[in-house]
Amino acid sequence: MILRDENLRGAALMALSMLAFVLNDGLMKAVFDSMSIYQAIFLRGLITVPLIALLAWHQGALIVSIAPRDRGLVALRVAGELGATIGFLTALKHMPLANVTAIFQALPLTVTMAAALFLGEKVGWRRWLAITIGLAGVMIIIRPGMEGFSIYSIWALVAVGCVTIREIATRKLSADLPSLPVALATAIAIGGLGAVMLPAVEWAPVSASAWGLIGGASLAIIGGYLFSVMTIRIGDIGFVAPFRYTAMVWALILGLLLFGEFPDTPTITGTVIIILTGLYSLHRERSIRRSVQEQAHQAGPDRD
């Protein structure tokens, strides 16, 4: 019963995490109507950096010693996050919220593929087939060379690639490295990117409503981060992980409410394909992990 309750709480936290991230995306998209991307992320950084630093200080993790092997990985992770921010927000500025979110649903598949190619993780033919079909679903959404194709879809794909790099770097970080200092370094880098790019863009007056949107986006993205960390620590990740696809539900709702957007049939079709293949890949990974654990448990008495 305890495990079941933890799984349900973990699933709820994952759904809340996805809501928070999508809410950040929607609010930032609304801000782009009145200012440039770089001004927006600079102003958001003025709020997020002090708040994350305060959280890190509260947990005694504001200043930590980072092992030499982790420094390069943290730098790679930050670089991936910067690339993802530029690609994602550029696509978000010019594309419907649900379309960009739909492309991002391929992330679990691309991470699985990258883990197999660069980390040596074993991926069987079934999951390779799921990855191939899922990527075909992405092509249905993007529609290269067809009516409805947007060049900004390429920016979304670049963002997916950068987030995949970030996730692979994160997997290789030492387990004892706290998450908050890494998040703080990322927030500083993104806010710094906005500051560096400010001379290249026209500064727009910031209205009270724009500050409200930026403040809401700042709280949402911090909430998304905290909920995602709590999710990992509660329940079975194999049970909780599929609930990341609730992001698409939130994107559909917010896109309709905030911008009057609703995806067309190819986007919905591609999204369904991506989600189904992603769920199958998660199911296979969970089954393989359980099989390995059972074999290890059975082999245990023979070693005594």
N, C-alpha and C positions, 0 to 999 in steps of 0.2 A: 504494500500500500504506500509506503514511504517513497519507494522508487517511482511508483506511478504518479504520486503527487509532485515529485521533483521533475518528472518528465513534462507534466502539464504546465508547471511553472516555467520550465525552460522554454517550452513552446510559446507560451504567452510572452515571455521576455524577448524571444526572437522576433515575434510578430511586432512587438512594440519597437524593437530596434529598427526593423525595416520601415515602420511608420515614421520614426524619427528621421531616418536618413532621407526618405522620400519627401517628407515635409520640408527638410532643409533644401532639397532640390527645387521643390515647387516655389518656396519663398525666394530663393536666389533667382530663379527664372523671372519672377515678378519684378525683382529689383533691377534686372537687366533692361527693363523698359525705360529706366531713368538714368542709368549710368553704365560705364564699361565694366567688363568682367573683372579687370584688374583693380579698379577702384573698389568694387564690391568685395573682393576677397581681402583687400587691404583693410577695409573697415570692419569686416567680419573678424579678421585677425586681431584687431584692437580689443575685441571682446573675448574671443575664444582663448587667446594666449594667456591673459591673466587668470581666467577661470580655471583652465587646465593646470596652470602653475600652482594655483591655490589648492586644487585637489591633490596634486602631487606632494605639496608641502604638508598637507593634512595627513597624508599617508606615510610621511617620512621618506618619500621617494623623489624629492625635488632635485637633489644632488646625489648621483650614484656613480660608482666606478664601473666603467664599461670595459670588459675584457678586450684585448687587442683583436681577437677573431670576430668579435661582435661589431666593432667600429665600422668596418667595411660593409657589413650586412645592414647596419642601421643607415649608413650613407646610401646604399643601394635601395633600401626601402623608401627613404625620403625622396630619392630621385624618381622612383616609380610613382610615388604619390604626387609629385609635382607634375610629371607627364600626364598622369590620370586626371588631375585637376584641370589642366589646360584643355585636354581633349574632351573630357566630359562636359565642362561648362560651355565650351565652344559649341558642341553639339546641342546642348540644352538650350542655349540662347536662340537657336534657329530651328529646332525640331520640337514636336509635341513631347511632353513629359513622358507619356506612356511608351512612345516609340524608343526613346533613349533607354528607358528602364527595361524594355523588352530585350534590347540588344545585350544589356548587362546581365540578363538571366543566364547567358551562356558562360558566365564566369566559373561556376563549379566545374564545368566541362573543360575549360581551358586550363584551369589549375591542375586538374587530373592529368591532362595531356602533358603539361610542363613538368609535373612531378615525375612522370614516366621518362621523359626525355632528358631531364637535367639532374634529377635526384635518384634515378635508378629504381624508383618504385615500380613494382610489378603491376601491369595493367593487362588483363586478358583481352581476348578478341571481342568479347561481348561489350566491354566498356569502350573499346576502340570503335566498335560499330555505333554505339550510342553517341560517342563524341562526333563521329562523322555525320550522323543524322541530325544531331543538334546543331552543328555548324551549317548544315543545309537549311535548317530552320532560320538561322541568322540571315542567310542569303535571301530567303523569301521575304524577310522584313526589309532588307536593304534594297532588293530589286535592282542590282547593277545593270545599267544599260536599258532599263525599262521605264515606263511612265511611273512617276511617283518616286523615282530615285532622287535622293538628296546627297550632295557631296559631303554634307556634314555627318552623314552616317559613317564616313571614313574616320572622322574625328572620334566618334563613339567607339569604333573598333580599336583605334590607337589607345583610347582610354582603357579598354578591356585588356589589351596587351600589357599596358603599364601596371594595371592592378594585379595582373597575373605575376609579373615580376615582383611586385611588392609582397604578394602572398608567399611566393617561393622563398624570398629573403626572410620573411617572418618565420616560416617553418624552421629555418636553419639557425635562428637566434637561440641562445642559451635559455634554458627553461627558467633559470633564476633571475633573468633580467626583467625588472618590473615593466609593466605595459605603459604606465603613465609617462615616464620620461621619454619613451619612444614616441608617444602621441604628442607630447609637448614639442619635441624636436620637429615633428612633422608640421604642427600648427605654426611654429615659428618660420619654417621654411616656406610654407604657403603664403603666410602673411607677408614675409619678406619678398616673395616673388611679386606680389601686388605692389609693394613699395618700390621695388626696382623698376617696374614697368610703368609707374605713374607718369614719369616725364613723357612717355610715348603716347599717352592718351589725354583726352580733354577732361579736365576735372569738372564734374557736374555738381551743382548745388544739392545738398542732401536735405530733403524735406523730412518733416516729422514722421510721415508715413513710411518713407524709405528707411529711416532709422528703426522704425518698428519692425519692418520686414527683416532687416539685417540682424536685429536683436533676436527675433524669433528664430531665424536660421542658425544663429550662434548657439542658442540653447538647444535647438533640435539636434544639431550635429554632435554636441557634447553628450546629450541624452542618448543618441544612437550609439556612441562609443561605449558609454557606461553600460547600457543594456546588453550590448554585444559581449562585453567582458563577463557580465553576470551570467549570460546564457551559457558560455563555455564552462562555467563552474557549477552549473546546476543541470542534473539529469544526464541522460545518455545522448551524446552528440549525434548518434545515428538516428535517434528519434526526433531530435530538435532541428537538425540541419534542414530538412525539407520545408520547414516553415519560413525559410528565407524567401521562398517564392510568393509569400504574401505581399512582397514589395510591389508585384505587378497589380494586385488588387488595390493597394493604396494609391498607386500611380494612376490607375483608371479613375478612381473616385476623385482624387485631387485635380487631375487634369480636366475632368468634366466640371468640377465646382469652381476652380480658379480661372480656367482659361477657355471653357466651353469646348474642349478637345475630346474627341473619341476616336480610337484607332480604327483604321479600315480593315477589311477582311484579310488581306495578306498579312498584315501585322498581327492580327489575332491568331491566324493559322500558324505563322512562324513561332509565335510565343507559346502556343500549345505544344508544338513539336519540341521546342527547347526545354520546356518544363517537364514534359513526360520523359524525355531522354535523360535529363538531369536527375529526376527522381529514380529512374532505373539505375543510373550509375551510382547513386547514393545507396540504393538497396544492395547492389552487388558488392560495394565496398564494405557495407555493414555485414553482409553474409560471410565474406572472406575473412574479415576480422574475427568474427565469432568462431569460424572454423579453425583459425590459427590458435585462438585462445583455448578451444576444446582440445586440440592436439597437444598443446603445451601442458594442459592440465592432466591429460591422460599419460603423458610421458614423465610427469613429475615423480610418481612413485617408483618408476624404474631406475631413476637416478639416485634414489636414497640408499 
